[in-house]
Amino acid sequence: MALQPKLLRVLQEQEFERLGSGRTHQVDVRLVAATHRNLTEMVKRSDSRRSLLSPECISSLAAAPARAREDIRRLSNILLRFMPAA
């Protein structure tokens, strides 16, 4: 919770200040994150800030878990063939 206001400032204002520095740095960043948690419920329990879930800050994409996706299984089998033996 303590870092969420700072993260929100970087995302909305596109600026931050390094620890111990008085200089403001301009940035152009996008944050990509994934979770299995229900973010709406986290806001209700005050585990997350509502402002981080605002439409201009977040896009939601529902996807099947990796264990249920056949393409992930095939890809991992291909990659395992190229891994050196330990």
SEFIZA-3560 file (N, C-alpha, C; in Angstrom, 3 decimals):
REM SEFIZA-3560
<numar><xx>0.811</xx><yy>-1.203</yy><zz>0.000</zz><atom>N</atom></numar>
<numar><xx>0.000</xx><yy>0.000</yy><zz>0.000</zz><atom>CA</atom></numar>
<numar><xx>0.854</xx><yy>1.267</yy><zz>0.000</zz><atom>C</atom></numar>
<numar><xx>1.987</xx><yy>1.221</yy><zz>0.664</zz><atom>N</atom></numar>
<numar><xx>2.796</xx><yy>2.434</yy><zz>0.785</zz><atom>CA</atom></numar>
<numar><xx>3.351</xx><yy>2.914</yy><zz>-0.559</zz><atom>C</atom></numar>
<numar><xx>3.601</xx><yy>2.009</yy><zz>-1.477</zz><atom>N</atom></numar>
<numar><xx>4.176</xx><yy>2.397</yy><zz>-2.769</zz><atom>CA</atom></numar>
<numar><xx>3.131</xx><yy>2.756</yy><zz>-3.816</zz><atom>C</atom></numar>
<numar><xx>1.876</xx><yy>2.429</yy><zz>-3.577</zz><atom>N</atom></numar>
<numar><xx>0.852</xx><yy>2.666</yy><zz>-4.583</zz><atom>CA</atom></numar>
<numar><xx>0.681</xx><yy>4.136</yy><zz>-4.959</zz><atom>C</atom></numar>
<numar><xx>0.711</xx><yy>5.078</yy><zz>-4.019</zz><atom>N</atom></numar>
<numar><xx>0.614</xx><yy>6.490</yy><zz>-4.433</zz><atom>CA</atom></numar>
<numar><xx>1.780</xx><yy>6.918</yy><zz>-5.324</zz><atom>C</atom></numar>
<numar><xx>2.975</xx><yy>6.399</yy><zz>-5.053</zz><atom>N</atom></numar>
<numar><xx>4.138</xx><yy>6.740</yy><zz>-5.872</zz><atom>CA</atom></numar>
<numar><xx>4.013</xx><yy>6.139</yy><zz>-7.264</zz><atom>C</atom></numar>
<numar><xx>3.554</xx><yy>4.909</yy><zz>-7.330</zz><atom>N</atom></numar>
<numar><xx>3.336</xx><yy>4.263</yy><zz>-8.622</zz><atom>CA</atom></numar>
<numar><xx>2.279</xx><yy>5.013</yy><zz>-9.425</zz><atom>C</atom></numar>
<numar><xx>1.219</xx><yy>5.417</yy><zz>-8.763</zz><atom>N</atom></numar>
<numar><xx>0.152</xx><yy>6.158</yy><zz>-9.430</zz><atom>CA</atom></numar>
<numar><xx>0.668</xx><yy>7.477</yy><zz>-9.995</zz><atom>C</atom></numar>
<numar><xx>1.534</xx><yy>8.149</yy><zz>-9.264</zz><atom>N</atom></numar>
<numar><xx>2.095</xx><yy>9.412</yy><zz>-9.744</zz><atom>CA</atom></numar>
<numar><xx>2.921</xx><yy>9.190</yy><zz>-11.009</zz><atom>C</atom></numar>
<numar><xx>3.725</xx><yy>8.137</yy><zz>-11.025</zz><atom>N</atom></numar>
<numar><xx>4.532</xx><yy>7.842</yy><zz>-12.214</zz><atom>CA</atom></numar>
<numar><xx>3.632</xx><yy>7.555</yy><zz>-13.408</zz><atom>C</atom></numar>
<numar><xx>2.567</xx><yy>6.785</yy><zz>-13.189</zz><atom>N</atom></numar>
<numar><xx>1.679</xx><yy>6.419</yy><zz>-14.287</zz><atom>CA</atom></numar>
<numar><xx>0.855</xx><yy>7.597</yy><zz>-14.794</zz><atom>C</atom></numar>
<numar><xx>0.374</xx><yy>8.439</yy><zz>-13.892</zz><atom>N</atom></numar>
<numar><xx>-0.489</xx><yy>9.548</yy><zz>-14.302</zz><atom>CA</atom></numar>
<numar><xx>0.291</xx><yy>10.797</yy><zz>-14.694</zz><atom>C</atom></numar>
<numar><xx>1.236</xx><yy>11.182</yy><zz>-13.881</zz><atom>N</atom></numar>
<numar><xx>1.972</xx><yy>12.423</yy><zz>-14.117</zz><atom>CA</atom></numar>
<numar><xx>3.200</xx><yy>12.216</yy><zz>-14.989</zz><atom>C</atom></numar>
<numar><xx>3.615</xx><yy>10.977</yy><zz>-15.178</zz><atom>N</atom></numar>
<numar><xx>4.794</xx><yy>10.617</yy><zz>-15.953</zz><atom>CA</atom></numar>
<numar><xx>6.051</xx><yy>11.311</yy><zz>-15.450</zz><atom>C</atom></numar>
<numar><xx>6.196</xx><yy>11.294</yy><zz>-14.132</zz><atom>N</atom></numar>
<numar><xx>7.399</xx><yy>11.863</yy><zz>-13.527</zz><atom>CA</atom></numar>
<numar><xx>7.649</xx><yy>11.224</yy><zz>-12.172</zz><atom>C</atom></numar>
<numar><xx>8.923</xx><yy>11.280</yy><zz>-11.747</zz><atom>N</atom></numar>
<numar><xx>9.294</xx><yy>10.769</yy><zz>-10.429</zz><atom>CA</atom></numar>
<numar><xx>10.567</xx><yy>11.462</yy><zz>-9.982</zz><atom>C</atom></numar>
<numar><xx>10.864</xx><yy>11.332</yy><zz>-8.703</zz><atom>N</atom></numar>
<numar><xx>12.106</xx><yy>11.859</yy><zz>-8.138</zz><atom>CA</atom></numar>
<numar><xx>12.840</xx><yy>10.709</yy><zz>-7.475</zz><atom>C</atom></numar>
<numar><xx>14.134</xx><yy>10.598</yy><zz>-7.754</zz><atom>N</atom></numar>
<numar><xx>14.943</xx><yy>9.556</yy><zz>-7.141</zz><atom>CA</atom></numar>
<numar><xx>15.144</xx><yy>9.874</yy><zz>-5.664</zz><atom>C</atom></numar>
<numar><xx>15.311</xx><yy>8.834</yy><zz>-4.895</zz><atom>N</atom></numar>
<numar><xx>15.527</xx><yy>8.984</yy><zz>-3.463</zz><atom>CA</atom></numar>
<numar><xx>16.768</xx><yy>9.842</yy><zz>-3.215</zz><atom>C</atom></numar>
<numar><xx>16.624</xx><yy>10.883</yy><zz>-2.435</zz><atom>N</atom></numar>
<numar><xx>17.731</xx><yy>11.769</yy><zz>-2.112</zz><atom>CA</atom></numar>
<numar><xx>18.007</xx><yy>12.835</yy><zz>-3.146</zz><atom>C</atom></numar>
<numar><xx>17.210</xx><yy>12.873</yy><zz>-4.202</zz><atom>N</atom></numar>
<numar><xx>17.426</xx><yy>13.844</yy><zz>-5.266</zz><atom>CA</atom></numar>
<numar><xx>16.256</xx><yy>14.811</yy><zz>-5.298</zz><atom>C</atom></numar>
<numar><xx>16.531</xx><yy>16.030</yy><zz>-5.611</zz><atom>N</atom></numar>
<numar><xx>15.468</xx><yy>17.013</yy><zz>-5.754</zz><atom>CA</atom></numar>
<numar><xx>15.033</xx><yy>17.191</yy><zz>-7.197</zz><atom>C</atom></numar>
<numar><xx>15.700</xx><yy>16.479</yy><zz>-8.101</zz><atom>N</atom></numar>
<numar><xx>15.427</xx><yy>16.613</yy><zz>-9.530</zz><atom>CA</atom></numar>
<numar><xx>14.264</xx><yy>15.707</yy><zz>-9.937</zz><atom>C</atom></numar>
<numar><xx>13.331</xx><yy>16.248</yy><zz>-10.701</zz><atom>N</atom></numar>
<numar><xx>12.202</xx><yy>15.476</yy><zz>-11.208</zz><atom>CA</atom></numar>
<numar><xx>12.558</xx><yy>14.925</yy><zz>-12.586</zz><atom>C</atom></numar>
<numar><xx>12.375</xx><yy>13.607</yy><zz>-12.754</zz><atom>N</atom></numar>
<numar><xx>12.666</xx><yy>12.933</yy><zz>-14.019</zz><atom>CA</atom></numar>
<numar><xx>11.367</xx><yy>12.682</yy><zz>-14.766</zz><atom>C</atom></numar>
<numar><xx>11.360</xx><yy>13.002</yy><zz>-16.038</zz><atom>N</atom></numar>
<numar><xx>10.208</xx><yy>12.749</yy><zz>-16.894</zz><atom>CA</atom></numar>
<numar><xx>10.356</xx><yy>11.354</yy><zz>-17.512</zz><atom>C</atom></numar>
<numar><xx>9.283</xx><yy>10.601</yy><zz>-17.526</zz><atom>N</atom></numar>
<numar><xx>9.308</xx><yy>9.255</yy><zz>-18.086</zz><atom>CA</atom></numar>
<numar><xx>8.068</xx><yy>9.014</yy><zz>-18.932</zz><atom>C</atom></numar>
<numar><xx>8.186</xx><yy>8.086</yy><zz>-19.851</zz><atom>N</atom></numar>
<numar><xx>7.044</xx><yy>7.630</yy><zz>-20.638</zz><atom>CA</atom></numar>
<numar><xx>7.041</xx><yy>6.110</yy><zz>-20.510</zz><atom>C</atom></numar>
<numar><xx>6.286</xx><yy>5.602</yy><zz>-19.570</zz><atom>N</atom></numar>
<numar><xx>6.285</xx><yy>4.173</yy><zz>-19.274</zz><atom>CA</atom></numar>
<numar><xx>4.871</xx><yy>3.606</yy><zz>-19.324</zz><atom>C</atom></numar>
<numar><xx>4.819</xx><yy>2.318</yy><zz>-19.545</zz><atom>N</atom></numar>
<numar><xx>3.581</xx><yy>1.557</yy><zz>-19.433</zz><atom>CA</atom></numar>
<numar><xx>3.889</xx><yy>0.393</yy><zz>-18.525</zz><atom>C</atom></numar>
<numar><xx>2.976</xx><yy>0.036</yy><zz>-17.692</zz><atom>N</atom></numar>
<numar><xx>3.174</xx><yy>-1.048</yy><zz>-16.742</zz><atom>CA</atom></numar>
<numar><xx>2.292</xx><yy>-2.215</yy><zz>-17.157</zz><atom>C</atom></numar>
<numar><xx>2.899</xx><yy>-3.375</yy><zz>-17.254</zz><atom>N</atom></numar>
<numar><xx>2.156</xx><yy>-4.595</yy><zz>-17.547</zz><atom>CA</atom></numar>
<numar><xx>2.320</xx><yy>-5.508</yy><zz>-16.342</zz><atom>C</atom></numar>
<numar><xx>1.207</xx><yy>-5.916</yy><zz>-15.777</zz><atom>N</atom></numar>
<numar><xx>1.248</xx><yy>-6.794</yy><zz>-14.610</zz><atom>CA</atom></numar>
<numar><xx>0.156</xx><yy>-7.839</yy><zz>-14.734</zz><atom>C</atom></numar>
<numar><xx>0.348</xx><yy>-8.937</yy><zz>-14.052</zz><atom>N</atom></numar>
<numar><xx>-0.646</xx><yy>-10.008</yy><zz>-14.076</zz><atom>CA</atom></numar>
<numar><xx>-0.900</xx><yy>-10.482</yy><zz>-12.651</zz><atom>C</atom></numar>
<numar><xx>-2.122</xx><yy>-10.881</yy><zz>-12.402</zz><atom>N</atom></numar>
<numar><xx>-2.464</xx><yy>-11.418</yy><zz>-11.097</zz><atom>CA</atom></numar>
<numar><xx>-3.625</xx><yy>-12.395</yy><zz>-11.230</zz><atom>C</atom></numar>
<numar><xx>-3.714</xx><yy>-13.286</yy><zz>-10.291</zz><atom>N</atom></numar>
<numar><xx>-4.850</xx><yy>-14.204</yy><zz>-10.239</zz><atom>CA</atom></numar>
<numar><xx>-5.882</xx><yy>-13.716</yy><zz>-9.218</zz><atom>C</atom></numar>
<numar><xx>-5.591</xx><yy>-12.607</yy><zz>-8.591</zz><atom>N</atom></numar>
<numar><xx>-6.477</xx><yy>-12.063</yy><zz>-7.566</zz><atom>CA</atom></numar>
<numar><xx>-7.580</xx><yy>-11.206</yy><zz>-8.176</zz><atom>C</atom></numar>
<numar><xx>-8.682</xx><yy>-11.089</yy><zz>-7.462</zz><atom>N</atom></numar>
<numar><xx>-9.794</xx><yy>-10.253</yy><zz>-7.881</zz><atom>CA</atom></numar>
<numar><xx>-9.496</xx><yy>-8.828</yy><zz>-7.409</zz><atom>C</atom></numar>
<numar><xx>-9.126</xx><yy>-7.957</yy><zz>-8.324</zz><atom>N</atom></numar>
<numar><xx>-8.713</xx><yy>-6.600</yy><zz>-7.957</zz><atom>CA</atom></numar>
<numar><xx>-9.864</xx><yy>-5.786</yy><zz>-7.377</zz><atom>C</atom></numar>
<numar><xx>-11.077</xx><yy>-6.014</yy><zz>-7.862</zz><atom>N</atom></numar>
<numar><xx>-12.234</xx><yy>-5.293</yy><zz>-7.328</zz><atom>CA</atom></numar>
<numar><xx>-12.434</xx><yy>-5.628</yy><zz>-5.853</zz><atom>C</atom></numar>
<numar><xx>-12.276</xx><yy>-6.893</yy><zz>-5.507</zz><atom>N</atom></numar>
<numar><xx>-12.403</xx><yy>-7.308</yy><zz>-4.105</zz><atom>CA</atom></numar>
<numar><xx>-11.277</xx><yy>-6.714</yy><zz>-3.255</zz><atom>C</atom></numar>
<numar><xx>-10.092</xx><yy>-6.616</yy><zz>-3.810</zz><atom>N</atom></numar>
<numar><xx>-8.969</xx><yy>-6.027</yy><zz>-3.069</zz><atom>CA</atom></numar>
<numar><xx>-9.245</xx><yy>-4.561</yy><zz>-2.739</zz><atom>C</atom></numar>
<numar><xx>-9.858</xx><yy>-3.838</yy><zz>-3.660</zz><atom>N</atom></numar>
<numar><xx>-10.199</xx><yy>-2.442</yy><zz>-3.409</zz><atom>CA</atom></numar>
<numar><xx>-11.248</xx><yy>-2.362</yy><zz>-2.305</zz><atom>C</atom></numar>
<numar><xx>-12.235</xx><yy>-3.240</yy><zz>-2.351</zz><atom>N</atom></numar>
<numar><xx>-13.274</xx><yy>-3.244</yy><zz>-1.312</zz><atom>CA</atom></numar>
<numar><xx>-12.683</xx><yy>-3.504</yy><zz>0.068</zz><atom>C</atom></numar>
<numar><xx>-11.656</xx><yy>-4.356</yy><zz>0.136</zz><atom>N</atom></numar>
<numar><xx>-11.013</xx><yy>-4.668</yy><zz>1.417</zz><atom>CA</atom></numar>
<numar><xx>-9.921</xx><yy>-3.657</yy><zz>1.765</zz><atom>C</atom></numar>
<numar><xx>-9.729</xx><yy>-2.654</yy><zz>0.932</zz><atom>N</atom></numar>
<numar><xx>-8.701</xx><yy>-1.617</yy><zz>1.105</zz><atom>CA</atom></numar>
<numar><xx>-7.289</xx><yy>-2.184</yy><zz>1.012</zz><atom>C</atom></numar>
<numar><xx>-7.111</xx><yy>-3.267</yy><zz>0.250</zz><atom>N</atom></numar>
<numar><xx>-5.776</xx><yy>-3.804</yy><zz>0.006</zz><atom>CA</atom></numar>
<numar><xx>-5.135</xx><yy>-3.157</yy><zz>-1.216</zz><atom>C</atom></numar>
<numar><xx>-5.916</xx><yy>-2.405</yy><zz>-1.962</zz><atom>N</atom></numar>
<numar><xx>-5.413</xx><yy>-1.739</yy><zz>-3.158</zz><atom>CA</atom></numar>
<numar><xx>-6.158</xx><yy>-0.424</yy><zz>-3.338</zz><atom>C</atom></numar>
<numar><xx>-5.521</xx><yy>0.540</yy><zz>-3.981</zz><atom>N</atom></numar>
<numar><xx>-6.139</xx><yy>1.845</yy><zz>-4.197</zz><atom>CA</atom></numar>
<numar><xx>-7.086</xx><yy>1.810</yy><zz>-5.384</zz><atom>C</atom></numar>
<numar><xx>-8.256</xx><yy>2.377</yy><zz>-5.218</zz><atom>N</atom></numar>
<numar><xx>-9.235</xx><yy>2.456</yy><zz>-6.290</zz><atom>CA</atom></numar>
<numar><xx>-8.672</xx><yy>3.244</yy><zz>-7.482</zz><atom>C</atom></numar>
<numar><xx>-7.863</xx><yy>4.261</yy><zz>-7.230</zz><atom>N</atom></numar>
<numar><xx>-7.335</xx><yy>5.096</yy><zz>-8.313</zz><atom>CA</atom></numar>
<numar><xx>-6.414</xx><yy>4.316</yy><zz>-9.251</zz><atom>C</atom></numar>
<numar><xx>-5.811</xx><yy>3.221</yy><zz>-8.781</zz><atom>N</atom></numar>
<numar><xx>-4.988</xx><yy>2.406</yy><zz>-9.663</zz><atom>CA</atom></numar>
<numar><xx>-5.839</xx><yy>1.572</yy><zz>-10.617</zz><atom>C</atom></numar>
<numar><xx>-7.122</xx><yy>1.448</yy><zz>-10.339</zz><atom>N</atom></numar>
<numar><xx>-8.017</xx><yy>0.678</yy><zz>-11.189</zz><atom>CA</atom></numar>
<numar><xx>-8.851</xx><yy>1.555</yy><zz>-12.103</zz><atom>C</atom></numar>
<numar><xx>-8.533</xx><yy>2.827</yy><zz>-12.179</zz><atom>N</atom></numar>
<numar><xx>-9.302</xx><yy>3.728</yy><zz>-13.025</zz><atom>CA</atom></numar>
<numar><xx>-9.117</xx><yy>3.350</yy><zz>-14.488</zz><atom>C</atom></numar>
<numar><xx>-10.102</xx><yy>3.638</yy><zz>-15.321</zz><atom>N</atom></numar>
<numar><xx>-10.043</xx><yy>3.214</yy><zz>-16.732</zz><atom>CA</atom></numar>
<numar><xx>-8.809</xx><yy>3.686</yy><zz>-17.486</zz><atom>C</atom></numar>
<numar><xx>-8.287</xx><yy>4.854</yy><zz>-17.159</zz><atom>N</atom></numar>
<numar><xx>-7.101</xx><yy>5.315</yy><zz>-17.889</zz><atom>CA</atom></numar>
<numar><xx>-5.838</xx><yy>4.613</yy><zz>-17.420</zz><atom>C</atom></numar>
<numar><xx>-5.905</xx><yy>3.882</yy><zz>-16.317</zz><atom>N</atom></numar>
<numar><xx>-4.720</xx><yy>3.205</yy><zz>-15.784</zz><atom>CA</atom></numar>
<numar><xx>-4.696</xx><yy>1.704</yy><zz>-16.044</zz><atom>C</atom></numar>
<numar><xx>-5.836</xx><yy>1.103</yy><zz>-16.312</zz><atom>N</atom></numar>
<numar><xx>-5.848</xx><yy>-0.360</yy><zz>-16.359</zz><atom>CA</atom></numar>
<numar><xx>-6.726</xx><yy>-0.891</yy><zz>-17.477</zz><atom>C</atom></numar>
<numar><xx>-6.278</xx><yy>-1.956</yy><zz>-18.063</zz><atom>N</atom></numar>
<numar><xx>-7.074</xx><yy>-2.739</yy><zz>-19.002</zz><atom>CA</atom></numar>
<numar><xx>-7.081</xx><yy>-4.161</yy><zz>-18.477</zz><atom>C</atom></numar>
<numar><xx>-8.196</xx><yy>-4.790</yy><zz>-18.566</zz><atom>N</atom></numar>
<numar><xx>-8.327</xx><yy>-6.133</yy><zz>-18.020</zz><atom>CA</atom></numar>
<numar><xx>-8.428</xx><yy>-7.151</yy><zz>-19.150</zz><atom>C</atom></numar>
<numar><xx>-7.746</xx><yy>-8.247</yy><zz>-18.970</zz><atom>N</atom></numar>
<numar><xx>-7.771</xx><yy>-9.321</yy><zz>-19.938</zz><atom>CA</atom></numar>
<numar><xx>-7.873</xx><yy>-10.634</yy><zz>-19.180</zz><atom>C</atom></numar>
<numar><xx>-8.918</xx><yy>-11.372</yy><zz>-19.413</zz><atom>N</atom></numar>
<numar><xx>-9.085</xx><yy>-12.672</yy><zz>-18.762</zz><atom>CA</atom></numar>
<numar><xx>-8.484</xx><yy>-13.741</yy><zz>-19.656</zz><atom>C</atom></numar>
<numar><xx>-7.675</xx><yy>-14.608</yy><zz>-19.067</zz><atom>N</atom></numar>
<numar><xx>-7.039</xx><yy>-15.685</yy><zz>-19.822</zz><atom>CA</atom></numar>
<numar><xx>-7.081</xx><yy>-16.957</yy><zz>-18.991</zz><atom>C</atom></numar>
<numar><xx>-7.091</xx><yy>-18.065</yy><zz>-19.684</zz><atom>N</atom></numar>
<numar><xx>-7.071</xx><yy>-19.353</yy><zz>-19.002</zz><atom>CA</atom></numar>
<numar><xx>-5.732</xx><yy>-19.535</yy><zz>-18.305</zz><atom>C</atom></numar>
<numar><xx>-5.714</xx><yy>-20.261</yy><zz>-17.201</zz><atom>N</atom></numar>
<numar><xx>-4.430</xx><yy>-20.517</yy><zz>-16.533</zz><atom>CA</atom></numar>
<numar><xx>-3.494</xx><yy>-21.292</yy><zz>-17.466</zz><atom>C</atom></numar>
<numar><xx>-2.199</xx><yy>-21.079</yy><zz>-17.334</zz><atom>N</atom></numar>
<numar><xx>-1.222</xx><yy>-21.707</yy><zz>-18.215</zz><atom>CA</atom></numar>
<numar><xx>-1.345</xx><yy>-23.226</yy><zz>-18.204</zz><atom>C</atom></numar>
<numar><xx>-1.663</xx><yy>-23.810</yy><zz>-17.059</zz><atom>N</atom></numar>
<numar><xx>-1.768</xx><yy>-25.274</yy><zz>-16.972</zz><atom>CA</atom></numar>
<numar><xx>-2.907</xx><yy>-25.823</yy><zz>-17.827</zz><atom>C</atom></numar>
<numar><xx>-3.868</xx><yy>-24.969</yy><zz>-18.180</zz><atom>N</atom></numar>
<numar><xx>-5.011</xx><yy>-25.415</yy><zz>-18.974</zz><atom>CA</atom></numar>
<numar><xx>-4.838</xx><yy>-25.127</yy><zz>-20.462</zz><atom>C</atom></numar>
<numar><xx>-3.764</xx><yy>-24.463</yy><zz>-20.834</zz><atom>N</atom></numar>
<numar><xx>-3.576</xx><yy>-24.075</yy><zz>-22.231</zz><atom>CA</atom></numar>
<numar><xx>-2.676</xx><yy>-25.067</yy><zz>-22.951</zz><atom>C</atom></numar>
<numar><xx>-3.194</xx><yy>-25.658</yy><zz>-24.011</zz><atom>N</atom></numar>
<numar><xx>-2.446</xx><yy>-26.659</yy><zz>-24.778</zz><atom>CA</atom></numar>
<numar><xx>-1.245</xx><yy>-26.042</yy><zz>-25.485</zz><atom>C</atom></numar>
<numar><xx>-1.346</xx><yy>-24.784</yy><zz>-25.946</zz><atom>N</atom></numar>
<numar><xx>-0.218</xx><yy>-24.169</yy><zz>-26.643</zz><atom>CA</atom></numar>
<numar><xx>0.987</xx><yy>-23.994</yy><zz>-25.720</zz><atom>C</atom></numar>
<numar><xx>0.753</xx><yy>-23.709</yy><zz>-24.452</zz><atom>N</atom></numar>
<numar><xx>1.843</xx><yy>-23.575</yy><zz>-23.483</zz><atom>CA</atom></numar>
<numar><xx>2.524</xx><yy>-24.930</yy><zz>-23.288</zz><atom>C</atom></numar>
<numar><xx>1.731</xx><yy>-25.977</yy><zz>-23.185</zz><atom>N</atom></numar>
<numar><xx>2.278</xx><yy>-27.323</yy><zz>-23.001</zz><atom>CA</atom></numar>
<numar><xx>3.153</xx><yy>-27.708</yy><zz>-24.198</zz><atom>C</atom></numar>
<numar><xx>2.672</xx><yy>-27.450</yy><zz>-25.415</zz><atom>N</atom></numar>
<numar><xx>3.447</xx><yy>-27.774</yy><zz>-26.609</zz><atom>CA</atom></numar>
<numar><xx>4.744</xx><yy>-26.965</yy><zz>-26.665</zz><atom>C</atom></numar>
<numar><xx>4.638</xx><yy>-25.673</yy><zz>-26.379</zz><atom>N</atom></numar>
<numar><xx>5.820</xx><yy>-24.814</yy><zz>-26.407</zz><atom>CA</atom></numar>
<numar><xx>6.852</xx><yy>-25.266</yy><zz>-25.377</zz><atom>C</atom></numar>
<numar><xx>6.417</xx><yy>-25.589</yy><zz>-24.172</zz><atom>N</atom></numar>
<numar><xx>7.363</xx><yy>-26.033</yy><zz>-23.142</zz><atom>CA</atom></numar>
<numar><xx>8.033</xx><yy>-27.343</yy><zz>-23.546</zz><atom>C</atom></numar>
<numar><xx>7.311</xx><yy>-28.266</yy><zz>-24.182</zz><atom>N</atom></numar>
<numar><xx>7.918</xx><yy>-29.516</yy><zz>-24.645</zz><atom>CA</atom></numar>
<numar><xx>8.983</xx><yy>-29.254</yy><zz>-25.700</zz><atom>C</atom></numar>
<numar><xx>8.726</xx><yy>-28.316</yy><zz>-26.597</zz><atom>N</atom></numar>
<numar><xx>9.710</xx><yy>-27.967</yy><zz>-27.620</zz><atom>CA</atom></numar>
<numar><xx>10.944</xx><yy>-27.363</yy><zz>-26.972</zz><atom>C</atom></numar>
<numar><xx>10.757</xx><yy>-26.438</yy><zz>-26.050</zz><atom>N</atom></numar>
<numar><xx>11.893</xx><yy>-25.787</yy><zz>-25.400</zz><atom>CA</atom></numar>
<numar><xx>12.712</xx><yy>-26.759</yy><zz>-24.568</zz><atom>C</atom></numar>
<numar><xx>12.060</xx><yy>-27.722</yy><zz>-23.926</zz><atom>N</atom></numar>
<numar><xx>12.771</xx><yy>-28.702</yy><zz>-23.100</zz><atom>CA</atom></numar>
<numar><xx>13.704</xx><yy>-29.574</yy><zz>-23.944</zz><atom>C</atom></numar>
<numar><xx>13.370</xx><yy>-29.801</yy><zz>-25.205</zz><atom>N</atom></numar>
<numar><xx>14.231</xx><yy>-30.594</yy><zz>-26.079</zz><atom>CA</atom></numar>
<numar><xx>15.567</xx><yy>-29.904</yy><zz>-26.321</zz><atom>C</atom></numar>
<numar><xx>15.589</xx><yy>-28.581</yy><zz>-26.263</zz><atom>N</atom></numar>
<numar><xx>16.805</xx><yy>-27.827</yy><zz>-26.561</zz><atom>CA</atom></numar>
<numar><xx>17.611</xx><yy>-27.482</yy><zz>-25.314</zz><atom>C</atom></numar>
<numar><xx>17.102</xx><yy>-27.837</yy><zz>-24.151</zz><atom>N</atom></numar>
<numar><xx>17.828</xx><yy>-27.507</yy><zz>-22.919</zz><atom>CA</atom></numar>
<numar><xx>18.940</xx><yy>-28.525</yy><zz>-22.680</zz><atom>C</atom></numar>
<numar><xx>20.116</xx><yy>-28.054</yy><zz>-22.296</zz><atom>N</atom></numar>
<numar><xx>21.209</xx><yy>-28.996</yy><zz>-22.026</zz><atom>CA</atom></numar>
<numar><xx>20.903</xx><yy>-29.833</yy><zz>-20.778</zz><atom>C</atom></numar>
<numar><xx>21.399</xx><yy>-31.042</yy><zz>-20.765</zz><atom>N</atom></numar>
<numar><xx>21.199</xx><yy>-31.915</yy><zz>-19.603</zz><atom>CA</atom></numar>
<numar><xx>21.983</xx><yy>-31.366</yy><zz>-18.419</zz><atom>C</atom></numar>
<numar><xx>21.422</xx><yy>-31.449</yy><zz>-17.262</zz><atom>N</atom></numar>
<numar><xx>22.077</xx><yy>-30.895</yy><zz>-16.061</zz><atom>CA</atom></numar>
<numar><xx>23.105</xx><yy>-31.845</yy><zz>-15.502</zz><atom>C</atom></numar>
//
